[in-house]
Amino acid sequence: MPESPISVSCLTTKFDYADFKIAAAKAATKKSEKIILKITGTVLILTAFLLRAFVYGNFYQNFIYAAMAAVGVIIGCFYDMIVSYAVRRHALNYYTANSEKFIAQTTEFSEETITFQTERYTAAIPYGMLYKAYEDAKVFIIYTGINEMKFIPKRAMNESECTRIHNILDTKLQEKYQQEGAR
């Protein structure tokens, strides 16, 4: 016997929108890009220390070496934090300026389709037609196309519904389904 559909209704808050934009930025960043940034940061730090140790420098050169090391630390260690902060600020400002564009949405996960419904439209999309899906600690993002996304904040559902949605997406989308940290 098939399970009953999972229905999630919510009105997007500015914090939901910010969480979505951060998750979308994480989903768009490739693992290789993060590795390259960490290697670049490490190389900058090591180069700065080596130059400082083996090349006689005046005050300005020492300042440049210190700046190189600082940039290396920022790139290698704090890149994710800085990007998340910038994305969150931009998203909160965008929501504040455009709050009338955000309307209530009901999303229903059934065995064969996912249905998005607002006061303006209803769309039932078979899982096989979805581009991909992404999940992090706060949202599910459903990609209906390359740059077409719908998101569902996890705060609008209980833990068992989150688990069921995770299982549906994992089963139906397989390699097109990503979780934060599992790439």
C-alpha positions in Angstrom: 0.0 0.0 0.0 1.5 3.4 -1.0 2.1 5.9 1.8 0.1 9.1 1.9 1.6 12.1 0.3 3.6 14.6 2.3 2.2 18.1 2.2 4.2 21.1 3.3 2.7 24.6 3.4 4.6 27.7 4.3 5.0 31.4 3.7 8.6 32.2 3.1 10.3 34.4 5.8 13.3 36.5 5.2 15.4 34.0 7.2 14.0 31.1 5.0 15.1 33.0 1.9 18.6 33.7 3.3 19.0 30.0 4.3 17.9 29.0 0.7 20.4 31.4 -0.9 23.3 30.1 1.3 22.3 26.5 0.5 22.2 27.3 -3.2 25.6 28.9 -3.0 27.0 25.8 -1.3 25.3 23.5 -3.9 26.9 25.5 -6.7 30.4 25.3 -5.2 32.3 22.3 -6.5 34.5 20.2 -4.1 37.5 20.8 -6.4 37.0 24.6 -6.1 37.2 24.3 -2.3 40.3 22.2 -2.5 42.0 24.7 -4.8 41.2 27.5 -2.4 42.6 25.7 0.6 45.8 24.8 -1.4 46.1 28.4 -2.6 45.7 29.7 1.0 48.3 27.2 2.2 50.8 28.2 -0.5 50.3 31.9 0.2 51.0 31.3 3.9 54.1 29.1 3.3 55.5 31.5 0.7 55.1 34.5 3.0 56.9 32.7 5.8 59.7 31.5 3.5 60.2 34.9 2.0 60.2 36.5 5.5 62.8 33.9 6.7 65.2 33.8 3.7 64.8 37.2 2.0 66.1 40.3 3.7 63.3 42.8 3.6 62.5 46.3 4.6 59.4 47.4 6.4 57.3 47.5 3.2 58.4 44.0 2.1 57.6 42.6 5.6 54.2 44.3 5.4 53.6 42.6 2.0 54.6 39.2 3.5 52.3 39.7 6.4 49.5 40.7 4.0 50.2 37.5 1.9 49.9 35.4 5.0 46.7 37.1 6.1 45.1 36.6 2.6 46.2 33.0 2.8 44.5 32.5 6.1 41.3 34.2 4.8 41.2 32.2 1.6 42.2 28.8 3.2 40.2 29.0 6.5 37.4 31.6 6.4 36.2 31.5 2.7 33.0 29.6 3.5 32.2 31.9 6.5 32.8 35.1 4.5 30.7 33.9 1.5 27.9 32.8 3.8 27.9 36.2 5.5 27.8 38.1 2.2 25.1 35.9 0.7 23.0 36.2 3.9 23.3 40.0 4.0 22.4 40.3 0.3 19.4 37.9 0.7 18.0 39.7 3.7 18.3 43.0 2.0 16.6 41.6 -1.2 13.8 40.1 0.8 13.2 43.4 2.7 13.1 45.3 -0.6 10.9 42.7 -2.4 8.8 41.1 0.3 5.6 41.4 -1.7 7.0 38.9 -4.3 7.1 36.1 -1.7 3.8 34.2 -1.5 2.7 31.1 0.3 3.4 27.8 -1.3 2.2 24.2 -0.7 4.5 21.4 -1.8 3.3 17.9 -2.0 5.5 14.9 -2.3 3.7 11.8 -3.6 5.0 8.5 -4.9 5.4 9.6 -8.5 5.3 13.4 -8.6 6.1 16.6 -6.7 3.4 19.2 -6.8 4.0 22.9 -6.2 1.0 25.1 -5.6 0.6 28.8 -5.0 -2.3 31.2 -5.5 -1.0 31.8 -9.0 -0.4 28.3 -10.4 -0.1 24.5 -9.7 2.5 22.3 -11.3 2.9 18.5 -10.8 6.3 17.4 -11.9 7.4 13.7 -12.2 10.6 13.0 -10.3 12.3 11.8 -13.5 11.9 15.3 -15.0 13.7 17.1 -12.1 17.2 18.4 -12.8 18.4 17.6 -9.3 17.7 18.2 -5.6 19.9 19.4 -2.8 19.5 19.2 1.0 21.2 20.9 3.8 20.4 21.3 7.5 17.7 24.0 6.9 16.2 23.5 3.4 15.4 21.2 0.5 16.1 22.7 -2.9 14.4 21.2 -5.9 15.9 22.1 -9.2 13.2 22.0 -11.9 15.8 23.2 -14.4 19.4 24.3 -14.5 18.7 27.7 -12.9 15.1 27.1 -11.8 14.8 26.3 -8.1 12.0 25.8 -5.6 12.9 25.4 -1.9 11.1 24.0 1.1 12.3 25.2 4.5 12.7 22.3 7.0 11.2 24.4 9.8 7.8 23.9 8.1 7.8 20.2 8.7 8.5 17.7 11.5 11.5 15.4 11.6 9.6 12.3 10.3 8.4 14.3 7.3 12.0 15.5 6.6 13.1 11.8 6.8 10.4 10.7 4.4 11.1 13.5 1.9 14.8 12.6 2.1 14.0 9.0 1.4 11.8 9.8 -1.5 14.3 12.1 -3.1 17.2 9.7 -2.5 15.2 6.8 -4.0 13.7 8.7 -7.0 16.7 10.9 -7.9 19.6 8.7 -6.9 22.8 10.4 -8.2 20.9 13.7 -8.9 20.3 14.1 -5.2 22.9 15.7 -3.0 23.2 16.3 0.7 25.4 18.9 2.3 28.8 17.3 2.9 28.1 14.3 0.8 29.4 14.9 -2.7 
